[in-house]
Amino acid sequence: MNKPIDKKTAARYEWGNHCESWILADTGDLSIKQETMPPGTRERLHFHTNAQQFFFVIKGTATFYIDDKKEIVNEQQGLLINKNSKHFIANETNELLDFLAVSQPSTNKDRTNVP
């Protein structure tokens, strides 16, 4: 039976430097996570062999580094990242960053960190 899900009922985990993720949906074909990043935090450079990802900024401003290019994504904007693109997200502001990360298919076991 399908039930509504939110940050209060979703599975949660921490990553990076006090960043948080709530798993809103996770099947083999689709992953949807709501995530927060404190000011001055960033993810590691990586890529996905199979998954494309769409990031949608709910609150704040995200800085993406994708294949050596920098993209600023503001509140209520989104960005598609193609599979095999080396990328990471950063919060280079003094405010909390809140966003959705939608992956198709799921990124479970499909992440390669770049040294």
N, C-alpha and C positions, 0 to 999 in steps of 0.2 A: 504494500500500500504506500502510495506517495504521500509524504508529509512535508509541510513547510520546513525550511532549515534557515538558520541564521547563526551569527557568531556565538550565541548562547548555547546552541545545541550541536554545532559542528565540532568535529575533531580538530584539535589545535596542536600546533607544534611551533617551537622557536627555531630560528636559523640565524646565521650571521651574528651580528652584534646587537642583540635584543630586538631583532625583527621577528614578526609573528605571522603565522599563516593559519587560516581556517579553511578546512576542506569542505566545500559546499557540494561538490559532485566529483566522483572519481570512478569511472568505468574504464575499460580498456580503450574505448574510442574517444573519451572526453574527460578532461579534468578542469574544474573551475575552483579557484581559490581566491579568497579575499585576504589581502596581505597588508601589513603596515610596516613602515620603515621609519625609525626615528631620524632626526636631523643628522647629517654627516655620515650616514651609513651607505654601504654599497655591497653588491653581490660579487661573486667571483666570475671572471670571464669564462664562458662555456659555450657549448653548442648542443643541439639535439639533432640526431641523425634522421629521425622519423617525424617528429612533431613540429608543427607550426604553432606559434603562440600569438595571442592577441591580448594586449594589456590595455586596460581602461582605467584612467585616473579618476577616482571618486573625489578625493580631496588632496590638495597640494600640487606640487610640480615634480615630475620625474625627469631624470636625465638618463637617456639610453645611449650606450656605446655599442654600435653595431658595425662589424667589419671595418673598424677604424674610423667610423663616422659618428658624430655626436648629434643626437636629436633631443630636443626639449619637448615634453608632452605636458600640457597644462591640464588643470582641473576640467573634467567633462570632455576630455579628448582621449582618443585611443591610438594604438600603433600595432601594426601586424609585423611579426618577425618570422621570416621564412625558415624552414628547416635548413640545417647546416650553416646558418649565419652565426658567427662568433659574436656574442653579446653579453651585456650585463646591464642591470638597472642600478641607479644611484639616487640618493636623496641628497642633493647638494645645497639644500635650503636650510633655514632655521625652523621649519615647521614640519609636523608629522605628515608623512605621505601615506595615503590609503588608496589601494587600487585592486582591481580584479585581474587575475591571470587566468586566461582561458587557453587550454592546450588541446590540440587535436592531431593525432591521438594523444593519450596521456603521456606525460614525460617520465612515468615510472620506468626505471631501468633504461632510460634514453637520455642520459646526460653525460657529456664528456667535458671535464674541467680542462682549461687550457693553462699550462704553467706560465 
